């Protein structure tokens, strides 16, 4: 078991893993602080979440190379609860959300992430890339919320550009050290060495603190409390799992390996339960930090562990140094991440994709950008894609009419018989004009759902009313099983079974 947890069976590049972990920690700190402050929480709740989510999911999770932390996507779902009931109710809701996520993993529902179509993934990643980029633009404001102007703006822009150039060109010199970490250190050194006045991490919030301590949420343990927190917990659990499992799928594609969605669901849930008991705001996988991690050369769990422990070390000891890191360095790194996250290939293949897929991808991207709700965007995209698929299949059903050697009229059905195609199916038949016996041949078709059974019931009832006999032939085993289950509702004649 220990081998599988810490990836000791695979060859680990310890240098890459450690440096990648340090880089991830640097980029995660300002983001976790920002999310906590926006939600009206103490800054340390964001850092505690980054540490707890990072360490637990790194050890127990189903995807080496993936990074979790205090994510904005999940805490946004809790803002209303925090505003109306306070932080203790937040911790209770996070614990309940974690329990729901564990249940999803235990029941092996994580596999349903495979139902998300590629256009939805394109839209998700493109929308996320725009969000990451725009969130960095907002850093070009001062502490009072006004846009920087004059010399402060030029300094911020110049340091950001320097960071981007280092991240882009340093790998051409050597890949021994992550370019993003080098960029942060170089810009940090330039600012300190030249005494340049610019926006720093300390301008967001102080990050010094103590070890997270165990505490049971101070709330009434009543059914009324459960009614209050359950809707928030359910939404948070869903949002967190969708974002985490989409991130897992993205890492699978980049690394050409396969993660375990159910194990990741359990890990995410366990981490959130720990968050609720140890003062963290909860979270999920962080796409941007995962990309930073992968770009830095990480392919194992060690980097995420290093990143989490680095955040804890900074909280306890290193805050005075980290608070002096220029925000421009972190902004530059995240801008490069946003550019690499954007699926530029989606533009090149636009004229080769069905129009419906283009609409789905654009819709998901727009919802992601406008509402900043990744889970809602993905769900809407999946629904649209499913409806388009159903419509396309509904149009494909057709019937070829022939007369067999027994003088019976044979309707050979092509295409699946399901809720979307039942109307077209019923329109193929002419009960009044047909001979006394007809045959419906399902060799090239399938009876898929209850709507299909209802359609068969209706058409046989029409022929019975005309004193005519209907026989079904060449039914698949799945179709036979479905009809047999509904035998008390639908009575049909079956002549033969397809082997």
C-alpha positions in Angstrom: 0.0 0.0 0.0 2.8 2.4 0.9 4.4 1.9 -2.5 1.2 2.9 -4.3 0.7 6.0 -2.1 4.1 7.5 -2.6 4.8 6.2 -6.1 8.0 4.4 -5.0 7.6 2.0 -7.9 8.1 4.7 -10.5 11.3 6.5 -11.1 11.1 10.0 -9.5 13.2 13.0 -10.5 13.5 14.4 -7.0 15.1 17.6 -8.2 12.2 18.4 -10.6 9.6 17.4 -8.0 11.1 19.6 -5.2 11.5 22.6 -7.4 8.1 22.2 -8.9 6.6 22.0 -5.4 8.3 25.2 -4.4 7.1 27.0 -7.6 3.5 25.8 -7.0 3.6 27.1 -3.4 4.7 30.5 -4.6 1.8 30.8 -7.1 -0.8 29.3 -4.7 -0.3 31.7 -1.8 -1.6 34.9 -3.3 -4.5 33.1 -5.0 -5.6 31.4 -1.8 -5.3 34.6 0.1 -7.4 36.5 -2.5 -10.2 33.8 -2.5 -10.4 33.9 1.3 -10.6 37.7 1.5 -13.2 38.0 -1.3 -15.4 35.5 0.6 -15.1 37.6 3.8 -12.9 35.1 5.6 -9.6 35.5 7.6 -6.7 35.1 5.2 -5.3 32.2 7.0 -8.4 30.1 6.3 -7.2 30.2 2.6 -3.7 29.2 3.4 -4.8 26.4 5.8 -7.0 25.1 2.9 -4.1 25.2 0.5 -2.0 23.2 2.9 -4.6 20.6 4.0 -6.0 20.1 0.5 -2.5 19.8 -1.0 -1.1 17.3 1.5 -4.2 15.0 1.8 -4.9 14.8 -2.0 -1.2 14.4 -2.8 -1.0 11.3 -0.5 -4.5 9.8 -1.1 -5.5 11.1 -4.5 -5.9 9.2 -7.8 -3.8 11.4 -9.9 0.0 12.0 -9.4 1.0 15.5 -10.7 -2.3 17.1 -9.8 -2.4 20.0 -7.2 -5.4 20.8 -5.0 -5.9 23.9 -2.7 -8.3 26.5 -1.5 -10.0 27.1 -4.9 -12.3 30.1 -5.8 -14.7 27.8 -7.6 -15.8 26.1 -4.3 -15.6 29.0 -1.9 -17.8 31.1 -4.2 -20.6 28.6 -3.6 -20.4 29.4 0.2 -20.3 33.2 0.2 -24.1 33.5 0.9 -23.8 31.0 3.8 -20.9 32.9 5.3 -22.7 36.2 5.0 -25.9 35.0 6.7 -24.7 32.4 9.2 -20.9 32.9 9.7 -17.7 30.9 9.5 -18.7 28.1 11.8 -21.6 27.1 9.4 -19.0 27.2 6.6 -16.8 24.7 8.3 -19.8 22.4 9.0 -20.9 22.7 5.3 -17.4 21.9 4.1 -17.4 18.7 6.3 -20.7 17.6 4.8 -19.5 18.4 1.3 -16.5 16.2 1.9 -18.8 13.4 3.1 -20.8 13.6 -0.1 -17.6 13.5 -2.2 -16.4 10.4 -0.4 -19.8 8.8 -1.0 -19.5 9.6 -4.7 -16.1 7.8 -4.8 -17.3 4.8 -2.8 -20.2 4.4 -5.1 -17.8 4.7 -8.1 -19.7 7.5 -9.7 -16.5 9.3 -10.7 -16.5 7.3 -14.0 -19.3 9.5 -15.3 -16.7 12.3 -16.0 -16.0 10.3 -19.2 -19.4 11.4 -20.5 -18.1 15.0 -20.9 -17.5 15.6 -24.6 -14.3 17.1 -26.1 -16.0 20.4 -27.2 -17.1 20.9 -23.5 -13.4 20.3 -22.4 -12.2 22.9 -25.0 -14.8 25.4 -23.8 -13.9 24.7 -20.2 -10.2 25.2 -20.7 -10.6 28.2 -23.0 -12.9 29.9 -20.5 -10.6 29.1 -17.6 -7.7 30.5 -19.5 -9.5 33.8 -20.0 -10.5 33.9 -16.3 -6.9 33.3 -15.2 -5.6 36.0 -17.5 -8.3 38.6 -16.4 -7.7 37.8 -12.7 -4.1 38.8 -13.2 -5.1 42.1 -14.9 -6.9 43.0 -11.7 -3.6 42.9 -9.9 -2.7 46.2 -11.8 -4.8 48.0 -9.1 -3.5 49.6 -5.9 -4.7 48.7 -2.4 -7.6 51.2 -2.7 -8.9 49.5 -5.8 -7.9 52.1 -8.4 -5.9 51.3 -11.5 -2.2 51.9 -11.4 -1.0 54.9 -13.4 2.3 56.6 -14.2 5.5 55.1 -12.8 3.9 52.4 -10.6 2.1 51.1 -13.7 5.3 51.1 -15.8 7.2 49.3 -13.1 4.4 46.6 -12.6 4.1 46.1 -16.4 7.9 46.0 -16.9 8.5 43.4 -14.1 5.6 41.3 -15.4 7.0 41.4 -18.9 10.5 40.5 -17.6 8.9 37.5 -15.8 7.1 36.3 -19.0 10.3 36.6 -21.0 12.3 34.6 -18.5 9.6 31.9 -18.3 9.5 31.7 -22.2 13.3 31.8 -22.9 14.9 30.1 -19.9 14.0 26.6 -21.0 16.0 27.2 -24.2 19.0 27.5 -22.0 18.4 24.7 -19.6 15.4 22.7 -18.2 17.3 21.7 -15.1 15.4 24.3 -13.0 11.7 25.3 -13.5 11.6 28.5 -15.5 8.8 29.9 -13.5 10.7 29.5 -10.2 13.8 31.2 -11.8 11.6 34.1 -13.0 10.2 34.6 -9.5 13.6 34.6 -7.9 15.2 36.9 -10.5 12.4 39.5 -10.3 12.5 39.2 -6.5 16.2 39.8 -6.6 15.9 42.8 -9.0 13.3 44.5 -6.8 15.2 43.9 -3.5 18.6 44.7 -5.1 17.5 48.0 -6.7 15.1 49.0 -4.0 12.1 49.2 -6.4 8.8 50.1 -4.9 6.1 47.9 -6.3 3.1 45.8 -5.2 4.0 42.8 -3.1 2.3 39.8 -1.5 2.1 41.7 1.9 -0.2 44.2 0.1 -2.9 41.5 -0.2 -2.6 40.2 3.4 -0.2 39.0 6.1 0.4 35.3 6.0 2.1 34.6 9.4 0.3 32.2 11.7 0.4 29.0 13.7 -0.4 25.3 13.1 -4.0 24.6 12.2 -5.8 23.3 15.3 -8.6 20.7 15.6 -12.0 22.2 16.4 -15.6 20.9 16.0 -17.8 23.6 14.4 -19.7 25.6 17.0 -23.2 25.1 15.6 -26.5 23.6 16.9 -26.6 19.9 15.9 -30.2 20.0 14.8 -32.2 19.0 11.7 -32.8 22.8 11.1 -29.0 23.2 10.8 -28.8 20.4 8.4 -31.5 22.0 6.3 -29.4 25.2 6.2 -26.1 23.7 5.2 -27.1 20.8 3.0 -27.9 22.8 -0.1 -24.6 24.6 0.1 -22.7 21.4 0.8 -24.3 19.6 -2.1 -23.4 22.4 -4.5 -19.9 22.7 -3.2 -19.4 18.9 -3.5 -20.6 18.9 -7.1 -18.5 22.0 -8.1 -15.4 20.6 -6.4 -15.7 17.2 -8.0 -16.5 18.5 -11.5 -13.5 20.8 -11.4 -11.2 18.1 -9.8 -12.2 15.3 -12.2 -11.9 17.6 -15.2 -8.4 18.6 -14.1 -7.7 14.9 -13.7 -8.8 14.3 -17.3 -6.6 17.1 -18.4 -3.6 15.7 -16.7 -4.3 12.3 -18.1 -4.2 13.8 -21.6 -1.0 15.8 -21.0 0.9 12.9 -19.4 -0.7 10.1 -21.5 -1.4 8.2 -18.3 -4.7 7.3 -16.5 -5.8 8.5 -13.1 -8.4 7.0 -10.8 -11.5 9.2 -10.6 -13.1 7.3 -7.7 -10.0 7.4 -5.6 -9.6 11.1 -6.3 -13.2 11.7 -5.3 -12.5 10.0 -1.9 -9.3 12.0 -1.5 -11.1 15.3 -2.2 -13.8 14.5 0.3 -11.3 13.4 3.0 -9.3 16.7 2.5 -12.5 18.8 2.8 -13.5 17.0 6.0 -10.1 17.8 7.4 -10.6 21.4 6.3 -13.8 21.7 8.2 -12.2 20.4 11.4 -8.9 22.3 11.1 -10.1 25.8 10.1 -9.7 25.6 6.3 -12.2 27.1 3.8 -12.2 23.9 1.7 -11.3 23.5 -1.9 -10.7 21.3 -4.9 -8.1 20.7 -7.7 -6.5 23.9 -9.0 -6.1 23.8 -12.8 -3.6 26.7 -13.0 -1.4 25.4 -10.3 -1.6 21.9 -11.8 -0.4 23.3 -15.1 2.4 25.2 -13.3 3.4 21.9 -11.6 3.4 19.9 -14.9 5.3 22.6 -16.8 7.9 22.5 -14.1 8.5 18.8 -14.8 6.5 17.1 -12.1 4.9 13.7 -12.8 4.7 12.3 -9.2 3.0 13.1 -5.9 6.1 14.5 -4.3 5.8 17.9 -5.8 2.3 18.5 -4.3 3.5 17.3 -0.9 6.5 19.6 -1.1 4.2 22.5 -2.2 1.8 21.9 0.8 4.7 21.6 3.3 6.2 24.8 1.9 3.0 26.6 2.5 2.9 25.4 6.1 6.6 26.4 6.5 5.8 29.8 5.2 2.8 30.2 7.6 5.0 29.2 10.6 8.4 30.7 9.7 8.9 32.1 6.2 6.2 34.7 6.0 8.4 37.8 6.4 10.4 36.8 3.3 7.5 35.6 1.1 5.5 38.7 1.9 8.1 40.7 0.0 7.8 38.8 -3.3 6.6 41.2 -6.0 3.1 40.5 -7.3 4.4 41.2 -10.8 6.5 38.0 -10.7 3.5 35.9 -9.8 1.3 37.7 -12.3 3.7 37.0 -15.1 3.9 33.3 -14.3 0.1 33.0 -14.2 -0.2 34.9 -17.5 2.0 32.3 -19.1 -0.1 29.6 -17.6 -3.2 31.1 -19.0 -1.7 31.3 -22.5 -0.7 27.6 -22.3 -4.1 26.6 -20.9 -5.9 28.1 -23.9 -6.6 25.4 -26.5 -5.3 27.2 -29.6 -6.0 24.0 -31.6 -9.7 24.7 -31.2 -9.3 27.6 -33.6 -7.4 25.5 -36.2 -10.1 22.7 -36.2 -13.1 25.0 -36.2 -13.9 24.5 -39.8 -13.6 20.7 -39.4 -16.0 20.4 -36.5 -19.8 20.1 -36.6 -21.5 23.4 -36.0 -23.2 22.0 -32.9 -19.9 21.2 -31.3 -18.6 24.7 -32.0 -21.8 26.1 -30.3 -21.3 23.9 -27.3 -17.6 24.9 -26.9 -18.3 28.6 -27.3 -21.3 28.4 -24.9 -19.2 26.7 -22.2 -16.4 29.2 -22.6 -18.8 32.2 -22.4 -20.6 30.8 -19.3 -17.3 30.2 -17.6 -16.1 33.7 -18.4 -19.3 35.6 -17.5 -20.4 33.6 -14.4 -17.1 32.3 -13.2 -19.0 29.1 -12.5 -17.0 26.2 -14.1 -19.4 23.5 -12.9 -22.5 25.2 -14.2 -20.8 25.8 -17.5 -19.8 22.2 -17.9 -23.2 20.9 -16.9 -24.9 23.2 -19.4 -22.4 22.1 -22.1 -23.1 18.4 -21.4 -26.9 18.9 -21.5 -26.6 20.8 -24.8 -24.3 18.2 -26.3 -26.7 15.4 -25.1 -29.7 17.1 -26.6 -27.9 17.7 -29.9 -26.9 14.0 -29.9 -30.5 12.9 -29.2 -31.8 15.2 -32.0 -29.3 13.9 -34.5 -30.1 10.3 -33.7 -33.9 11.0 -33.7 -33.6 12.2 -37.3 -31.9 9.0 -38.4 -34.7 6.5 -37.7 -36.2 5.2 -40.9 -38.2 2.2 -42.1 -37.8 0.1 -45.3 -41.1 -1.6 -46.3 -41.2 -5.0 -48.1 -43.5 -8.0 -48.4 -42.1 -11.4 -47.2 -42.8 -14.9 -48.6 -45.7 -15.3 -46.2 -47.4 -12.2 -47.6 -46.7 -10.2 -44.5 -45.7 -6.5 -44.7 -42.2 -6.1 -43.2 -41.1 -2.8 -41.7 -37.2 -3.0 -41.4 -36.3 -0.3 -38.8 -32.9 1.6 -39.1 -31.7 3.7 -36.2 -32.3 3.5 -32.4 -35.8 3.7 -31.0 -35.7 6.0 -28.0 -37.5 9.1 -26.6 -36.3 11.4 -29.4 -37.3 9.1 -32.3 -40.7 7.7 -31.2 -42.8 10.3 -33.0 -41.0 9.7 -36.3 -41.2 5.9 -35.7 -45.0 6.0 -35.2 -45.4 8.0 -38.4 -43.9 5.2 -40.5 -46.9 2.9 -40.1 -50.3 2.7 -41.8 -52.6 0.4 -39.7 -55.7 0.9 -41.8 -54.0 0.2 -45.1 -51.7 -2.6 -44.1 -52.5 -6.3 -44.5 -53.7 -8.5 -41.7 -50.2 -9.3 -40.5 -47.2 -7.0 -40.3 -43.6 -7.6 -39.1 -41.3 -5.1 -37.4 -37.7 -6.1 -38.0 -35.2 -4.6 -35.4 -32.0 -6.2 -36.9 -30.6 -2.7 -37.5 -32.3 -1.0 -34.6 -32.5 -1.1 -30.8 -35.3 -0.6 -28.3 -33.6 1.8 -25.9 -35.9 3.2 -23.2 -39.4 3.5 -21.7 -40.5 5.9 -24.5 -39.6 3.2 -27.0 -41.7 0.6 -25.1 -44.6 3.1 -25.1 -44.3 3.6 -28.8 -44.4 -0.2 -29.4 -47.4 -0.4 -27.1 -49.2 2.3 -29.0 -48.5 0.9 -32.5 -49.5 -2.7 -31.5 -52.7 -1.3 -29.9 -53.6 0.4 -33.2 -53.2 -2.8 -35.2 -55.1 -4.8 -32.7 -57.9 -2.3 -33.0 -58.0 -3.1 -36.7 -57.9 -6.9 -35.9 -54.4 -7.2 -37.3 -51.4 -9.0 -35.9 -47.9 -7.4 -35.2 -44.8 -9.5 -34.8 -41.4 -8.3 -33.7 -38.3 -10.1 -35.0 -34.5 -9.8 -34.7 -34.6 -8.1 -31.3 -31.2 -7.8 -29.6 -30.7 -9.3 -26.2 -30.8 -5.9 -24.5 -34.1 -5.1 -26.3 -35.5 -8.4 -25.3 -34.6 -7.9 -21.7 -36.3 -4.4 -21.7 -39.5 -5.8 -23.2 -39.5 -8.7 -20.9 -39.2 -6.4 -17.9 -42.2 -4.4 -19.1 -44.3 -7.5 -20.1 -47.2 -6.5 -17.9 -47.5 -3.2 -19.7 -46.8 -4.2 -23.3 -48.0 -7.4 -24.9 -46.1 -8.2 -28.2 -45.6 -11.2 -30.4 -41.9 -12.1 -30.8 -41.0 -14.5 -33.5 -37.2 -14.9 -33.1 -34.4 -13.6 -31.0 -31.1 -12.3 -32.4 -28.2 -14.3 -31.1 
